[in-house]
Amino acid sequence: SYWYSLVYILRSALIALVPVIPNSRAQVIVIEVLLFSTTLVQAHTFPWRVESANYLDCTLSSILITTLCCASFLVDGADPKTLSLLCSVLLVGMMVLAVTLMLGSLATHFVMRRQKEFQYFITHHKADAAAQARLLKMMLQRLTARPVFIDSDNLQNLDFLFEVVRSKVQNLIVYLTSDTLSRPWCAGEIVTAYYSKVPIILVRCQSFKEL
């Protein structure tokens, strides 16, 4: 999410302009509202590529907001009632955000445990359909946002390929060209998927002829 860099820059610019506000109480309120709103955006979109960086960003922002809420009572001329109400709202919001993130991460963890590593496994004859299979992989990854495995990426260890089909693949795509079924690794992957009850999707090319 490259657009989040604009949010980050805008937040920093607005925080830098806060000292222009003559009222110290208003300065505290503006900073807390800015931090809380950007934290909500960050928690909703998870813009950083590394998932742990998103959780770290949320945690640090929450600590900063909590520290500001506690320190706001030390501001000269501050109204305790107004600050108490604002801090209560922000702290409750942070607690709700923290619980939501925890529940969301737990739900994601359990869902990912039930999902296999690869959404699709493409088996094909490299001499006949290397470019087509690679294009199919790119299209599927773009549409599903899930990893797709091509058997030609690893032809040295057939046992590894069969184990991937057996335990790490949700669907096997057989790209049928004239020599697909005559290739030993293609036949082995199809048999492995059949006995492992992995759904098999056939893509027939014009050059394919049934045996």
N, C-alpha and C positions, 0 to 999 in steps of 0.2 A: 504494500500500500504506500506508494510513493507520495500520495497526496498528504499523508500524515506529517511529512516534513514541514508543509506549510502551516499546519496546526501548531506544530512545535515552535516554529519561528514566530508565529503570531502571538502565542502565549508568552514567549520570552520578551517580545517587544512590548506587550501590554504590561507585563510585570515591571519592566524597566521604566515605564511611564507612571507607575503608581505614585512615586514620591512627588509628582506634580500636584496631586490632590492635597489640598491644604488641611483637611480634617484627618487626623490619625485614625479615628475609628472607621472612617470610610475606606482608608487604605487597607486596613486589616480585612474588612468585608470583601473588598474587590479582589485581593490576593486569594482569599479562601474560596471565593466563588469561581475564580479562574482555574485554580488548581483542581477543584472538585469537578467542574464541567469537563475539563480536558481528561481527567482520570476516567470519567464515565465514557467519553468517546474512545479512549484507549482500551478500556475493558470490553467495550462492545465490539470493536473492530479487530483487536489483536494485530496491530500493524507490523510489528517486528517479525522478521523471518524466523528467528529462533523462538520457540514457544516459551522457554524459560525466561527469556528477556522480557516478554510481556508480563509474566507474573512478577518479575523483579521490579519492573517499572510501576506496576500497580501497588506493590508493597511499599516501595520507597515514597511514592506520592501520598499514600495513606498515612505513613509515619510523619511526613512533612505537614500534612493537614492537621493531624492530631496535635503535633507540636505547636503549630500556629494557634490552634484553638486554646490550648493551655496558656500560651504566652500572651494571648490577646487581653487577658484580665490585668496584665501589668502595664497596659498602655495608659498614658496620662489622659484624663478626661473621658475615659470610656464609660459608657452606661452599662453597668453589670447586668441589668435585665435583658437589654438588647443582645449583648454578647452571649449571655447564657442561652437565650433562645436560638441564636444563630449556631452556636457551637453544638447545641443539642441536635439541631436538624442535621448538621454536617456529620456528626459522629454517628447518628442513627443511619444516615445514608451510607457512610463508610462500612458500617456493620452489615447492612443489607447487601452492599456490593461484595464484601468479603464472603458472605455466606453464598451468594449467587455464584461467585467464581469457584468456590470449593465444590458446590454441587455440580456445576458445569464440568469441572475437571474430572470429578469422579464419574459422571455419566459418560464423558468422552473416553475415559480409561476403560470402562466396562464394555462400551460399544466397540472400541478398537481391539479389545481382547477377543471378541467374537468374530471380527472380520479377519480374513486372511490377508497376507502381505501384498499379494498381487491380485488386482481385479481381473486381469486377463493374462493369458500366456499364449503367445503366437508361435505356432509350429509351422515351418515352411521349408521349402527347398531353396537354399541360398542362391544357387546358380540361376534359378528361374524367377525368383520373386524377392530378392533382397531389398530393392528399393521400395517395392509396394508394401512389404511387411513393415519396413521402417516408417513409411508414411502412415500406415494404419496405426502403428504404435503412437506416433505423435498426435494423431487425431483423437484416439481414444483417451490419451492422457489429458488432452485439452478439454474434452467433453466431460470426463468423469473426475478429473483432478485426483486420480489414483494411479499408482505405479503399474506399468505394463511390462511384462518380461518377454524377450525374444530369445528363442532357443539358440540362435547363431551367436549370441553374446558369449556363450560358454559351450564349446563343443569338445573340450578336452576331457571332461569328466561326465560321462553319461549318467552315472549313479546320482550325481548332484542334480542333473536335470530332472530325472525321474522323481527324486525326493521333493523338488520344488513343485512339480505337478501334483504329487500325492498330498502334500500337506500345506502348501503356501499359495495355492491358486484357487480362485473362485470359479473361473470359466476358462476352458481351453478353446482357442480359435485355431482351426485347422485350415490353413491357406492352401487349397488344393490346386496344384499345377500338374504337369504331365508326370513328374518324377517324385512327387511328394511321398506317396505311399511306398515307394521303393527305397527310401532312405531309412536306415536302421533306427536313427534317433527319433525320427518322426513317428515311425510305427510304434516304437517303445513308449513314446509320450502319449499316443492315442490309447494304447492298451492300458497304461498306467492310469490315465484319466477314467477309462471305462470301469476298471475294477475298483477305483477309489470313489466312484460315483460323482465325479466332477462333470458338470454340464459341458457338453461339446457343441461348439458352433462351427458350422461348415461354411467356408467361403469358396465357391467353385469358380475357377477361371475357365476361359474357352479352351485352353490347352489340356484341361483335365479330361481323362477318359476312364470310365469305371473299369475295374479289373474283371 
